[in-house]
Amino acid sequence: MDMAELEKAIGTIKIAVSDTEKEELLAGLKDFLRWLEPVKKIDTANVEPAFFSHGAVNILREDRSEKADISTLRRAAPDFDEGFYRVPPVID
């Protein structure tokens, strides 16, 4: 990684970065790439890809739609308005 590559990446994501920050970013990226070198040398040719790092099994029910009348839905919801469940905001 060199300064030209870093500046290209910065231009792509359209953020303002000072010259001092560029130098710090470049140094950090170079350190990371040095750390990554031994990992890149690991032979993974015969390793099957894993989607999860644990052996847990999903025990949830199958997601499927079911018919229900509007009065049943209203009784199940603490706040129901015009056919929608009203929920409290997650972010203030």
N, CA, C and O atoms as a CHARMM CRD file, in Angstrom:
* protein
*
  368
    1    1 MET  N      0.85900  -1.17500   0.00000 PROA 1      0.00000
    2    1 MET  CA     0.00000   0.00000   0.00000 PROA 1      0.00000
    3    1 MET  C      0.89400   1.22300   0.00000 PROA 1      0.00000
    4    1 MET  O      1.85500   1.32000   0.76400 PROA 1      0.00000
    5    2 ASP  N      0.55000   2.16300  -0.88600 PROA 2      0.00000
    6    2 ASP  CA     1.28900   3.43300  -0.90700 PROA 2      0.00000
    7    2 ASP  C      0.28900   4.59600  -0.81900 PROA 2      0.00000
    8    2 ASP  O     -0.92300   4.38600  -0.78500 PROA 2      0.00000
    9    3 MET  N      0.81400   5.80200  -0.78500 PROA 3      0.00000
   10    3 MET  CA    -0.03100   6.97600  -0.59200 PROA 3      0.00000
   11    3 MET  C     -1.02400   7.13400  -1.74600 PROA 3      0.00000
   12    3 MET  O     -2.15700   7.56200  -1.52500 PROA 3      0.00000
   13    4 ALA  N     -0.62200   6.79800  -2.95400 PROA 4      0.00000
   14    4 ALA  CA    -1.52800   6.93700  -4.10800 PROA 4      0.00000
   15    4 ALA  C     -2.74100   6.01600  -3.95300 PROA 4      0.00000
   16    4 ALA  O     -3.87200   6.42000  -4.22100 PROA 4      0.00000
   17    5 GLU  N     -2.49700   4.77800  -3.51800 PROA 5      0.00000
   18    5 GLU  CA    -3.60800   3.83700  -3.29600 PROA 5      0.00000
   19    5 GLU  C     -4.52700   4.32100  -2.18500 PROA 5      0.00000
   20    5 GLU  O     -5.74900   4.21900  -2.29100 PROA 5      0.00000
   21    6 LEU  N     -3.93400   4.84700  -1.12200 PROA 6      0.00000
   22    6 LEU  CA    -4.72400   5.36500  -0.01200 PROA 6      0.00000
   23    6 LEU  C     -5.57200   6.54600  -0.46400 PROA 6      0.00000
   24    6 LEU  O     -6.75500   6.62100  -0.13000 PROA 6      0.00000
   25    7 GLU  N     -4.98700   7.46100  -1.21200 PROA 7      0.00000
   26    7 GLU  CA    -5.73000   8.62500  -1.69000 PROA 7      0.00000
   27    7 GLU  C     -6.85100   8.22000  -2.63800 PROA 7      0.00000
   28    7 GLU  O     -7.91300   8.84200  -2.64700 PROA 7      0.00000
   29    8 LYS  N     -6.62000   7.18800  -3.43200 PROA 8      0.00000
   30    8 LYS  CA    -7.67900   6.67800  -4.31400 PROA 8      0.00000
   31    8 LYS  C     -8.83600   6.13400  -3.47700 PROA 8      0.00000
   32    8 LYS  O     -9.99800   6.40400  -3.78100 PROA 8      0.00000
   33    9 ALA  N     -8.52900   5.37100  -2.42800 PROA 9      0.00000
   34    9 ALA  CA    -9.56400   4.83100  -1.54900 PROA 9      0.00000
   35    9 ALA  C    -10.32000   5.94600  -0.84300 PROA 9      0.00000
   36    9 ALA  O    -11.54500   5.89500  -0.72700 PROA 9      0.00000
   37   10 ILE  N     -9.59900   6.94500  -0.37500 PROA 10     0.00000
   38   10 ILE  CA   -10.22800   8.07800   0.30400 PROA 10     0.00000
   39   10 ILE  C    -11.15300   8.81700  -0.66400 PROA 10     0.00000
   40   10 ILE  O    -12.25100   9.22700  -0.28700 PROA 10     0.00000
   41   11 GLY  N    -10.71100   8.98600  -1.90300 PROA 11     0.00000
   42   11 GLY  CA   -11.54700   9.64000  -2.91400 PROA 11     0.00000
   43   11 GLY  C    -12.78700   8.84500  -3.24500 PROA 11     0.00000
   44   11 GLY  O    -13.84600   9.41400  -3.50900 PROA 11     0.00000
   45   12 THR  N    -12.65900   7.52500  -3.23300 PROA 12     0.00000
   46   12 THR  CA   -13.79400   6.65900  -3.53600 PROA 12     0.00000
   47   12 THR  C    -14.88700   6.77500  -2.48800 PROA 12     0.00000
   48   12 THR  O    -16.07200   6.81000  -2.81900 PROA 12     0.00000
   49   13 ILE  N    -14.48800   6.83400  -1.22400 PROA 13     0.00000
   50   13 ILE  CA   -15.49000   6.90000  -0.16000 PROA 13     0.00000
   51   13 ILE  C    -15.86100   8.33900   0.19700 PROA 13     0.00000
   52   13 ILE  O    -16.69800   8.57100   1.06900 PROA 13     0.00000
   53   14 LYS  N    -15.23800   9.29400  -0.47600 PROA 14     0.00000
   54   14 LYS  CA   -15.59800  10.71300  -0.37400 PROA 14     0.00000
   55   14 LYS  C    -15.63100  11.22900   1.05700 PROA 14     0.00000
   56   14 LYS  O    -16.65400  11.70700   1.54600 PROA 14     0.00000
   57   15 ILE  N    -14.48000  11.11700   1.71300 PROA 15     0.00000
   58   15 ILE  CA   -14.34600  11.68600   3.05100 PROA 15     0.00000
   59   15 ILE  C    -13.18100  12.66900   3.04800 PROA 15     0.00000
   60   15 ILE  O    -12.25100  12.54900   2.25000 PROA 15     0.00000
   61   16 ALA  N    -13.24600  13.62400   3.93400 PROA 16     0.00000
   62   16 ALA  CA   -12.15900  14.60300   4.05600 PROA 16     0.00000
   63   16 ALA  C    -11.13700  14.07700   5.05200 PROA 16     0.00000
   64   16 ALA  O    -11.48100  13.74400   6.18600 PROA 16     0.00000
   65   17 VAL  N     -9.87500  14.00200   4.62700 PROA 17     0.00000
   66   17 VAL  CA    -8.80300  13.50200   5.47700 PROA 17     0.00000
   67   17 VAL  C     -7.61400  14.44700   5.34600 PROA 17     0.00000
   68   17 VAL  O     -7.17400  14.75300   4.23800 PROA 17     0.00000
   69   18 SER  N     -7.10100  14.90400   6.47400 PROA 18     0.00000
   70   18 SER  CA    -5.94800  15.80300   6.45000 PROA 18     0.00000
   71   18 SER  C     -4.68500  15.02500   6.08800 PROA 18     0.00000
   72   18 SER  O     -4.67300  13.79400   6.11900 PROA 18     0.00000
   73   19 ASP  N     -3.63200  15.74700   5.74900 PROA 19     0.00000
   74   19 ASP  CA    -2.36100  15.10200   5.41100 PROA 19     0.00000
   75   19 ASP  C     -1.82200  14.30200   6.59900 PROA 19     0.00000
   76   19 ASP  O     -1.27100  13.21500   6.42100 PROA 19     0.00000
   77   20 THR  N     -1.98100  14.83900   7.80300 PROA 20     0.00000
   78   20 THR  CA    -1.52000  14.12900   9.00700 PROA 20     0.00000
   79   20 THR  C     -2.30200  12.82700   9.18500 PROA 20     0.00000
   80   20 THR  O     -1.72400  11.78700   9.50100 PROA 20     0.00000
   81   21 GLU  N     -3.62400  12.89100   8.98000 PROA 21     0.00000
   82   21 GLU  CA    -4.45300  11.68800   9.10700 PROA 21     0.00000
   83   21 GLU  C     -4.09600  10.66700   8.04100 PROA 21     0.00000
   84   21 GLU  O     -4.11000   9.46400   8.30200 PROA 21     0.00000
   85   22 LYS  N     -3.77400  11.13800   6.83600 PROA 22     0.00000
   86   22 LYS  CA    -3.36100  10.22300   5.76500 PROA 22     0.00000
   87   22 LYS  C     -2.10500   9.45900   6.16500 PROA 22     0.00000
   88   22 LYS  O     -2.01700   8.24800   5.96200 PROA 22     0.00000
   89   23 GLU  N     -1.13500  10.17000   6.73400 PROA 23     0.00000
   90   23 GLU  CA     0.10600   9.51800   7.16600 PROA 23     0.00000
   91   23 GLU  C     -0.18600   8.46800   8.23600 PROA 23     0.00000
   92   23 GLU  O      0.37000   7.37000   8.20200 PROA 23     0.00000
   93   24 GLU  N     -1.06500   8.80900   9.19100 PROA 24     0.00000
   94   24 GLU  CA    -1.42500   7.86300  10.25800 PROA 24     0.00000
   95   24 GLU  C     -2.16600   6.65300   9.68600 PROA 24     0.00000
   96   24 GLU  O     -1.89800   5.51500  10.07000 PROA 24     0.00000
   97   25 LEU  N     -3.09800   6.90800   8.76500 PROA 25     0.00000
   98   25 LEU  CA    -3.82700   5.80300   8.12900 PROA 25     0.00000
   99   25 LEU  C     -2.88900   4.88900   7.36400 PROA 25     0.00000
  100   25 LEU  O     -2.98200   3.66500   7.46300 PROA 25     0.00000
  101   26 LEU  N     -1.99000   5.48300   6.60300 PROA 26     0.00000
  102   26 LEU  CA    -1.05500   4.69200   5.81500 PROA 26     0.00000
  103   26 LEU  C     -0.17800   3.83400   6.71700 PROA 26     0.00000
  104   26 LEU  O      0.03700   2.65700   6.42700 PROA 26     0.00000
  105   27 ALA  N      0.32900   4.40300   7.80200 PROA 27     0.00000
  106   27 ALA  CA     1.15400   3.63600   8.74600 PROA 27     0.00000
  107   27 ALA  C      0.34500   2.49600   9.35600 PROA 27     0.00000
  108   27 ALA  O      0.84200   1.37600   9.47000 PROA 27     0.00000
  109   28 GLY  N     -0.88900   2.77100   9.74600 PROA 28     0.00000
  110   28 GLY  CA    -1.74500   1.73000  10.32800 PROA 28     0.00000
  111   28 GLY  C     -2.05000   0.62400   9.33700 PROA 28     0.00000
  112   28 GLY  O     -2.02100  -0.55400   9.69300 PROA 28     0.00000
  113   29 LEU  N     -2.34500   0.99400   8.08400 PROA 29     0.00000
  114   29 LEU  CA    -2.62200  -0.01800   7.06600 PROA 29     0.00000
  115   29 LEU  C     -1.39100  -0.87400   6.77600 PROA 29     0.00000
  116   29 LEU  O     -1.50000  -2.08700   6.59700 PROA 29     0.00000
  117   30 LYS  N     -0.23000  -0.24300   6.73200 PROA 30     0.00000
  118   30 LYS  CA     1.00400  -1.00100   6.50600 PROA 30     0.00000
  119   30 LYS  C      1.25200  -1.98600   7.64900 PROA 30     0.00000
  120   30 LYS  O      1.64900  -3.12600   7.40800 PROA 30     0.00000
  121   31 ASP  N      1.02100  -1.55500   8.88500 PROA 31     0.00000
  122   31 ASP  CA     1.15500  -2.45900  10.03900 PROA 31     0.00000
  123   31 ASP  C      0.19100  -3.62900   9.91800 PROA 31     0.00000
  124   31 ASP  O      0.56700  -4.77700  10.15800 PROA 31     0.00000
  125   32 PHE  N     -1.04600  -3.33900   9.54800 PROA 32     0.00000
  126   32 PHE  CA    -2.05000  -4.39900   9.41100 PROA 32     0.00000
  127   32 PHE  C     -1.65500  -5.38700   8.32000 PROA 32     0.00000
  128   32 PHE  O     -1.74800  -6.59900   8.51300 PROA 32     0.00000
  129   33 LEU  N     -1.21700  -4.87400   7.17900 PROA 33     0.00000
  130   33 LEU  CA    -0.81600  -5.75400   6.08200 PROA 33     0.00000
  131   33 LEU  C      0.38400  -6.61900   6.46400 PROA 33     0.00000
  132   33 LEU  O      0.46900  -7.77300   6.04600 PROA 33     0.00000
  133   34 ARG  N      1.31400  -6.07200   7.25700 PROA 34     0.00000
  134   34 ARG  CA     2.44500  -6.87000   7.75200 PROA 34     0.00000
  135   34 ARG  C      1.94100  -7.97600   8.67400 PROA 34     0.00000
  136   34 ARG  O      2.41100  -9.11200   8.60000 PROA 34     0.00000
  137   35 TRP  N      0.99500  -7.64800   9.53200 PROA 35     0.00000
  138   35 TRP  CA     0.41500  -8.63900  10.44400 PROA 35     0.00000
  139   35 TRP  C     -0.31300  -9.72800   9.66100 PROA 35     0.00000
  140   35 TRP  O     -0.32600 -10.88700  10.07500 PROA 35     0.00000
  141   36 LEU  N     -0.91200  -9.36300   8.53900 PROA 36     0.00000
  142   36 LEU  CA    -1.71300 -10.29500   7.74300 PROA 36     0.00000
  143   36 LEU  C     -0.87300 -11.26700   6.91900 PROA 36     0.00000
  144   36 LEU  O     -1.38100 -12.31300   6.51600 PROA 36     0.00000
  145   37 GLU  N      0.38200 -10.95900   6.65800 PROA 37     0.00000
  146   37 GLU  CA     1.22900 -11.79600   5.79800 PROA 37     0.00000
  147   37 GLU  C      1.23600 -13.26900   6.19500 PROA 37     0.00000
  148   37 GLU  O      1.00500 -14.11500   5.33100 PROA 37     0.00000
  149   38 PRO  N      1.49200 -13.62600   7.46900 PROA 38     0.00000
  150   38 PRO  CA     1.49400 -15.05100   7.81500 PROA 38     0.00000
  151   38 PRO  C      0.12600 -15.71000   7.60400 PROA 38     0.00000
  152   38 PRO  O      0.05200 -16.89000   7.26100 PROA 38     0.00000
  153   39 VAL  N     -0.93500 -14.96500   7.80500 PROA 39     0.00000
  154   39 VAL  CA    -2.28100 -15.51800   7.61900 PROA 39     0.00000
  155   39 VAL  C     -2.51700 -15.81800   6.14300 PROA 39     0.00000
  156   39 VAL  O     -3.13000 -16.83100   5.80800 PROA 39     0.00000
  157   40 LYS  N     -2.03900 -14.95300   5.26700 PROA 40     0.00000
  158   40 LYS  CA    -2.21600 -15.15600   3.82900 PROA 40     0.00000
  159   40 LYS  C     -1.47400 -16.39100   3.32500 PROA 40     0.00000
  160   40 LYS  O     -1.83000 -16.93100   2.27700 PROA 40     0.00000
  161   41 LYS  N     -0.45600 -16.84800   4.04200 PROA 41     0.00000
  162   41 LYS  CA     0.34100 -17.99600   3.61500 PROA 41     0.00000
  163   41 LYS  C     -0.29100 -19.33400   3.99800 PROA 41     0.00000
  164   41 LYS  O      0.18500 -20.38100   3.55900 PROA 41     0.00000
  165   42 ILE  N     -1.34200 -19.32100   4.79800 PROA 42     0.00000
  166   42 ILE  CA    -1.98900 -20.55700   5.23600 PROA 42     0.00000
  167   42 ILE  C     -2.68700 -21.21200   4.05700 PROA 42     0.00000
  168   42 ILE  O     -3.44800 -20.56400   3.33700 PROA 42     0.00000
  169   43 ASP  N     -2.42400 -22.50400   3.86000 PROA 43     0.00000
  170   43 ASP  CA    -3.04100 -23.25900   2.77100 PROA 43     0.00000
  171   43 ASP  C     -4.45200 -23.67100   3.18500 PROA 43     0.00000
  172   43 ASP  O     -4.63200 -24.47600   4.09900 PROA 43     0.00000
  173   44 THR  N     -5.43800 -23.11500   2.50900 PROA 44     0.00000
  174   44 THR  CA    -6.84000 -23.44100   2.81300 PROA 44     0.00000
  175   44 THR  C     -7.50700 -24.17600   1.65600 PROA 44     0.00000
  176   44 THR  O     -8.73400 -24.22000   1.57200 PROA 44     0.00000
  177   45 ALA  N     -6.70200 -24.75300   0.76400 PROA 45     0.00000
  178   45 ALA  CA    -7.23500 -25.39900  -0.43300 PROA 45     0.00000
  179   45 ALA  C     -8.21300 -26.52800  -0.09900 PROA 45     0.00000
  180   45 ALA  O     -9.21700 -26.69000  -0.79100 PROA 45     0.00000
  181   46 ASN  N     -7.94300 -27.29600   0.93000 PROA 46     0.00000
  182   46 ASN  CA    -8.80400 -28.44200   1.25700 PROA 46     0.00000
  183   46 ASN  C     -9.69700 -28.18400   2.46900 PROA 46     0.00000
  184   46 ASN  O    -10.18500 -29.12500   3.09600 PROA 46     0.00000
  185   47 VAL  N     -9.90700 -26.92600   2.79100 PROA 47     0.00000
  186   47 VAL  CA   -10.74500 -26.57000   3.93400 PROA 47     0.00000
  187   47 VAL  C    -12.10300 -26.13700   3.41700 PROA 47     0.00000
  188   47 VAL  O    -12.21200 -25.22500   2.59800 PROA 47     0.00000
  189   48 GLU  N    -13.13800 -26.80700   3.90900 PROA 48     0.00000
  190   48 GLU  CA   -14.48800 -26.46000   3.48700 PROA 48     0.00000
  191   48 GLU  C    -14.91300 -25.14900   4.15400 PROA 48     0.00000
  192   48 GLU  O    -14.67900 -24.95800   5.34700 PROA 48     0.00000
  193   49 PRO  N    -15.53400 -24.24900   3.39400 PROA 49     0.00000
  194   49 PRO  CA   -15.96700 -22.97700   3.98300 PROA 49     0.00000
  195   49 PRO  C    -16.95700 -23.19800   5.12100 PROA 49     0.00000
  196   49 PRO  O    -17.79300 -24.10000   5.05500 PROA 49     0.00000
  197   50 ALA  N    -16.86600 -22.38900   6.14700 PROA 50     0.00000
  198   50 ALA  CA   -17.78200 -22.48500   7.28700 PROA 50     0.00000
  199   50 ALA  C    -18.61500 -21.21200   7.34300 PROA 50     0.00000
  200   50 ALA  O    -18.08900 -20.10600   7.21700 PROA 50     0.00000
  201   51 PHE  N    -19.90900 -21.37800   7.53200 PROA 51     0.00000
  202   51 PHE  CA   -20.78500 -20.22100   7.64600 PROA 51     0.00000
  203   51 PHE  C    -20.89700 -19.75700   9.08700 PROA 51     0.00000
  204   51 PHE  O    -21.18800 -18.59000   9.34900 PROA 51     0.00000
  205   52 PHE  N    -20.66500 -20.68100  10.03100 PROA 52     0.00000
  206   52 PHE  CA   -20.73500 -20.35000  11.44300 PROA 52     0.00000
  207   52 PHE  C    -19.50900 -20.93200  12.12700 PROA 52     0.00000
  208   52 PHE  O    -19.00500 -21.97700  11.71600 PROA 52     0.00000
  209   53 SER  N    -19.03000 -20.26500  13.16400 PROA 53     0.00000
  210   53 SER  CA   -17.84500 -20.74700  13.86400 PROA 53     0.00000
  211   53 SER  C    -18.20200 -21.67600  15.01500 PROA 53     0.00000
  212   53 SER  O    -17.32800 -22.06300  15.79100 PROA 53     0.00000
  213   54 HSD  N    -19.45600 -22.03100  15.13200 PROA 54     0.00000
  214   54 HSD  CA   -19.89300 -22.91000  16.21500 PROA 54     0.00000
  215   54 HSD  C    -20.78700 -24.00300  15.63200 PROA 54     0.00000
  216   54 HSD  O    -21.23000 -23.89600  14.48900 PROA 54     0.00000
  217   55 GLY  N    -21.04600 -25.01600  16.38200 PROA 55     0.00000
  218   55 GLY  CA   -21.84000 -26.13800  15.90000 PROA 55     0.00000
  219   55 GLY  C    -23.30200 -26.05500  16.26000 PROA 55     0.00000
  220   55 GLY  O    -24.00700 -27.06100  16.18300 PROA 55     0.00000
  221   56 ALA  N    -23.78100 -24.89300  16.65100 PROA 56     0.00000
  222   56 ALA  CA   -25.17600 -24.75900  17.06600 PROA 56     0.00000
  223   56 ALA  C    -26.11600 -25.00400  15.89300 PROA 56     0.00000
  224   56 ALA  O    -25.77900 -24.74400  14.73700 PROA 56     0.00000
  225   57 VAL  N    -27.27600 -25.49800  16.21000 PROA 57     0.00000
  226   57 VAL  CA   -28.29900 -25.76700  15.21400 PROA 57     0.00000
  227   57 VAL  C    -29.45300 -24.78800  15.45700 PROA 57     0.00000
  228   57 VAL  O    -29.84000 -24.54500  16.60000 PROA 57     0.00000
  229   58 ASN  N    -29.98500 -24.24000  14.39100 PROA 58     0.00000
  230   58 ASN  CA   -31.11000 -23.32800  14.50900 PROA 58     0.00000
  231   58 ASN  C    -32.35100 -24.11700  14.91600 PROA 58     0.00000
  232   58 ASN  O    -32.81300 -24.98700  14.17800 PROA 58     0.00000
  233   59 ILE  N    -32.88300 -23.80700  16.09200 PROA 59     0.00000
  234   59 ILE  CA   -34.04800 -24.54200  16.58200 PROA 59     0.00000
  235   59 ILE  C    -35.33200 -23.72300  16.45100 PROA 59     0.00000
  236   59 ILE  O    -36.37800 -24.10900  16.97300 PROA 59     0.00000
  237   60 LEU  N    -35.24600 -22.60000  15.75700 PROA 60     0.00000
  238   60 LEU  CA   -36.42000 -21.77000  15.57300 PROA 60     0.00000
  239   60 LEU  C    -37.36800 -22.39800  14.55900 PROA 60     0.00000
  240   60 LEU  O    -36.95900 -23.18700  13.70600 PROA 60     0.00000
  241   61 ARG  N    -38.61500 -22.03900  14.66700 PROA 61     0.00000
  242   61 ARG  CA   -39.60100 -22.58200  13.73900 PROA 61     0.00000
  243   61 ARG  C    -39.36700 -22.01700  12.34300 PROA 61     0.00000
  244   61 ARG  O    -38.70100 -20.99500  12.18100 PROA 61     0.00000
  245   62 GLU  N    -39.90600 -22.67300  11.36600 PROA 62     0.00000
  246   62 GLU  CA   -39.83000 -22.19300   9.99700 PROA 62     0.00000
  247   62 GLU  C    -40.62800 -20.89700   9.89500 PROA 62     0.00000
  248   62 GLU  O    -41.71300 -20.78500  10.46400 PROA 62     0.00000
  249   63 ASP  N    -40.10100 -19.94400   9.18600 PROA 63     0.00000
  250   63 ASP  CA   -40.78900 -18.67400   9.01100 PROA 63     0.00000
  251   63 ASP  C    -41.83100 -18.83500   7.91800 PROA 63     0.00000
  252   63 ASP  O    -41.49000 -19.06400   6.75800 PROA 63     0.00000
  253   64 ARG  N    -43.10600 -18.71600   8.28700 PROA 64     0.00000
  254   64 ARG  CA   -44.17200 -18.86700   7.30400 PROA 64     0.00000
  255   64 ARG  C    -45.31700 -17.91800   7.65900 PROA 64     0.00000
  256   64 ARG  O    -45.55900 -17.62000   8.82900 PROA 64     0.00000
  257   65 SER  N    -45.99500 -17.46400   6.65200 PROA 65     0.00000
  258   65 SER  CA   -47.11300 -16.55200   6.88900 PROA 65     0.00000
  259   65 SER  C    -48.35900 -17.36700   7.21900 PROA 65     0.00000
  260   65 SER  O    -48.54600 -18.48400   6.73600 PROA 65     0.00000
  261   66 GLU  N    -49.18400 -16.78500   8.03600 PROA 66     0.00000
  262   66 GLU  CA   -50.44100 -17.43000   8.41500 PROA 66     0.00000
  263   66 GLU  C    -51.55100 -16.39700   8.33400 PROA 66     0.00000
  264   66 GLU  O    -51.32700 -15.20900   8.56600 PROA 66     0.00000
  265   67 LYS  N    -52.74200 -16.85500   8.00500 PROA 67     0.00000
  266   67 LYS  CA   -53.89300 -15.96200   7.94000 PROA 67     0.00000
  267   67 LYS  C    -54.37900 -15.68000   9.35000 PROA 67     0.00000
  268   67 LYS  O    -54.41600 -16.57300  10.19700 PROA 67     0.00000
  269   68 ALA  N    -54.75100 -14.43400   9.59200 PROA 68     0.00000
  270   68 ALA  CA   -55.34100 -14.05900  10.87400 PROA 68     0.00000
  271   68 ALA  C    -56.26700 -12.87900  10.62800 PROA 68     0.00000
  272   68 ALA  O    -56.00600 -12.03700   9.76900 PROA 68     0.00000
  273   69 ASP  N    -57.32400 -12.83000  11.37400 PROA 69     0.00000
  274   69 ASP  CA   -58.22200 -11.69100  11.20000 PROA 69     0.00000
  275   69 ASP  C    -57.69900 -10.50800  12.00900 PROA 69     0.00000
  276   69 ASP  O    -56.93400 -10.68100  12.95800 PROA 69     0.00000
  277   70 ILE  N    -58.11700  -9.31400  11.62500 PROA 70     0.00000
  278   70 ILE  CA   -57.59200  -8.09000  12.20400 PROA 70     0.00000
  279   70 ILE  C    -57.87000  -7.98100  13.70000 PROA 70     0.00000
  280   70 ILE  O    -57.05700  -7.41100  14.42800 PROA 70     0.00000
  281   71 SER  N    -58.98300  -8.50500  14.17100 PROA 71     0.00000
  282   71 SER  CA   -59.29100  -8.40900  15.60500 PROA 71     0.00000
  283   71 SER  C    -58.31900  -9.25200  16.43000 PROA 71     0.00000
  284   71 SER  O    -57.95800  -8.86500  17.54200 PROA 71     0.00000
  285   72 THR  N    -57.89300 -10.39600  15.90000 PROA 72     0.00000
  286   72 THR  CA   -56.90400 -11.22400  16.59400 PROA 72     0.00000
  287   72 THR  C    -55.57200 -10.48300  16.67600 PROA 72     0.00000
  288   72 THR  O    -54.91100 -10.50700  17.71400 PROA 72     0.00000
  289   73 LEU  N    -55.17700  -9.82700  15.58700 PROA 73     0.00000
  290   73 LEU  CA   -53.93100  -9.07700  15.57300 PROA 73     0.00000
  291   73 LEU  C    -53.97400  -7.91800  16.56800 PROA 73     0.00000
  292   73 LEU  O    -52.99200  -7.65900  17.26400 PROA 73     0.00000
  293   74 ARG  N    -55.10400  -7.22500  16.63400 PROA 74     0.00000
  294   74 ARG  CA   -55.22600  -6.10200  17.57900 PROA 74     0.00000
  295   74 ARG  C    -55.09600  -6.56800  19.02000 PROA 74     0.00000
  296   74 ARG  O    -54.46600  -5.89500  19.83600 PROA 74     0.00000
  297   75 ARG  N    -55.68200  -7.70600  19.33600 PROA 75     0.00000
  298   75 ARG  CA   -55.59300  -8.22100  20.71600 PROA 75     0.00000
  299   75 ARG  C    -54.16900  -8.62500  21.07200 PROA 75     0.00000
  300   75 ARG  O    -53.77700  -8.52500  22.23400 PROA 75     0.00000
  301   76 ALA  N    -53.39100  -9.07800  20.10000 PROA 76     0.00000
  302   76 ALA  CA   -52.02700  -9.55400  20.36100 PROA 76     0.00000
  303   76 ALA  C    -51.03000  -8.41100  20.50600 PROA 76     0.00000
  304   76 ALA  O    -49.94100  -8.60600  21.04600 PROA 76     0.00000
  305   77 ALA  N    -51.38800  -7.23000  20.03300 PROA 77     0.00000
  306   77 ALA  CA   -50.43000  -6.11800  20.01200 PROA 77     0.00000
  307   77 ALA  C    -50.71400  -5.11700  21.12500 PROA 77     0.00000
  308   77 ALA  O    -51.87100  -4.78300  21.38000 PROA 77     0.00000
  309   78 PRO  N    -49.66000  -4.63600  21.79000 PROA 78     0.00000
  310   78 PRO  CA   -49.86700  -3.60800  22.79900 PROA 78     0.00000
  311   78 PRO  C    -50.30100  -2.28200  22.16300 PROA 78     0.00000
  312   78 PRO  O    -51.02800  -1.51300  22.79100 PROA 78     0.00000
  313   79 ASP  N    -49.86500  -2.00200  20.92200 PROA 79     0.00000
  314   79 ASP  CA   -50.25200  -0.77900  20.22500 PROA 79     0.00000
  315   79 ASP  C    -50.40400  -1.10800  18.74700 PROA 79     0.00000
  316   79 ASP  O    -49.43100  -1.46000  18.07900 PROA 79     0.00000
  317   80 PHE  N    -51.61400  -0.99500  18.24500 PROA 80     0.00000
  318   80 PHE  CA   -51.92700  -1.37100  16.86600 PROA 80     0.00000
  319   80 PHE  C    -52.65700  -0.20500  16.23000 PROA 80     0.00000
  320   80 PHE  O    -53.64300   0.28100  16.78500 PROA 80     0.00000
  321   81 ASP  N    -52.18300   0.26600  15.04800 PROA 81     0.00000
  322   81 ASP  CA   -52.77100   1.44700  14.43300 PROA 81     0.00000
  323   81 ASP  C    -52.87200   1.26200  12.92200 PROA 81     0.00000
  324   81 ASP  O    -51.86500   1.03800  12.25100 PROA 81     0.00000
  325   82 GLU  N    -54.08200   1.35500  12.39400 PROA 82     0.00000
  326   82 GLU  CA   -54.33500   1.26300  10.95500 PROA 82     0.00000
  327   82 GLU  C    -53.68900   0.04200  10.30700 PROA 82     0.00000
  328   82 GLU  O    -53.11500   0.14600   9.22300 PROA 82     0.00000
  329   83 GLY  N    -53.77800  -1.09400  10.95200 PROA 83     0.00000
  330   83 GLY  CA   -53.25400  -2.33200  10.38700 PROA 83     0.00000
  331   83 GLY  C    -51.78000  -2.58000  10.63200 PROA 83     0.00000
  332   83 GLY  O    -51.22900  -3.54200  10.09700 PROA 83     0.00000
  333   84 PHE  N    -51.11400  -1.73600  11.43300 PROA 84     0.00000
  334   84 PHE  CA   -49.68400  -1.88700  11.70100 PROA 84     0.00000
  335   84 PHE  C    -49.42800  -1.97700  13.19800 PROA 84     0.00000
  336   84 PHE  O    -50.12600  -1.35700  14.00000 PROA 84     0.00000
  337   85 TYR  N    -48.41500  -2.75900  13.56200 PROA 85     0.00000
  338   85 TYR  CA   -47.94300  -2.77000  14.94200 PROA 85     0.00000
  339   85 TYR  C    -47.14100  -1.49200  15.15800 PROA 85     0.00000
  340   85 TYR  O    -46.25700  -1.17400  14.36200 PROA 85     0.00000
  341   86 ARG  N    -47.43700  -0.76900  16.21300 PROA 86     0.00000
  342   86 ARG  CA   -46.67800   0.44200  16.52300 PROA 86     0.00000
  343   86 ARG  C    -45.67300   0.05000  17.61400 PROA 86     0.00000
  344   86 ARG  O    -46.04500  -0.49200  18.65500 PROA 86     0.00000
  345   87 VAL  N    -44.38700   0.33700  17.34900 PROA 87     0.00000
  346   87 VAL  CA   -43.33200  -0.02700  18.28400 PROA 87     0.00000
  347   87 VAL  C    -42.60100   1.23100  18.73600 PROA 87     0.00000
  348   87 VAL  O    -42.57200   2.22300  18.00800 PROA 87     0.00000
  349   88 PRO  N    -42.00900   1.20300  19.93000 PROA 88     0.00000
  350   88 PRO  CA   -41.27000   2.38400  20.38100 PROA 88     0.00000
  351   88 PRO  C    -40.01000   2.58200  19.53900 PROA 88     0.00000
  352   88 PRO  O    -39.46000   1.61700  19.00900 PROA 88     0.00000
  353   89 PRO  N    -39.55600   3.82000  19.41600 PROA 89     0.00000
  354   89 PRO  CA   -38.33300   4.07400  18.62500 PROA 89     0.00000
  355   89 PRO  C    -37.11800   3.40900  19.25600 PROA 89     0.00000
  356   89 PRO  O    -37.00100   3.32700  20.47900 PROA 89     0.00000
  357   90 VAL  N    -36.22200   2.93800  18.40700 PROA 90     0.00000
  358   90 VAL  CA   -35.00400   2.29200  18.87000 PROA 90     0.00000
  359   90 VAL  C    -33.91300   3.33200  19.08100 PROA 90     0.00000
  360   90 VAL  O    -33.10500   3.21700  20.00300 PROA 90     0.00000
  361   91 ILE  N    -33.89200   4.34200  18.22600 PROA 91     0.00000
  362   91 ILE  CA   -32.88600   5.39400  18.29800 PROA 91     0.00000
  363   91 ILE  C    -33.58700   6.71300  18.59700 PROA 91     0.00000
  364   91 ILE  O    -34.55500   7.07800  17.92900 PROA 91     0.00000
  365   92 ASP  N    -33.09300   7.41800  19.60000 PROA 92     0.00000
  366   92 ASP  CA   -33.67800   8.73200  19.93500 PROA 92     0.00000
  367   92 ASP  C    -33.16400   9.79900  19.00500 PROA 92     0.00000
  368   92 ASP  O    -33.54300  10.96300  19.13200 PROA 92     0.00000
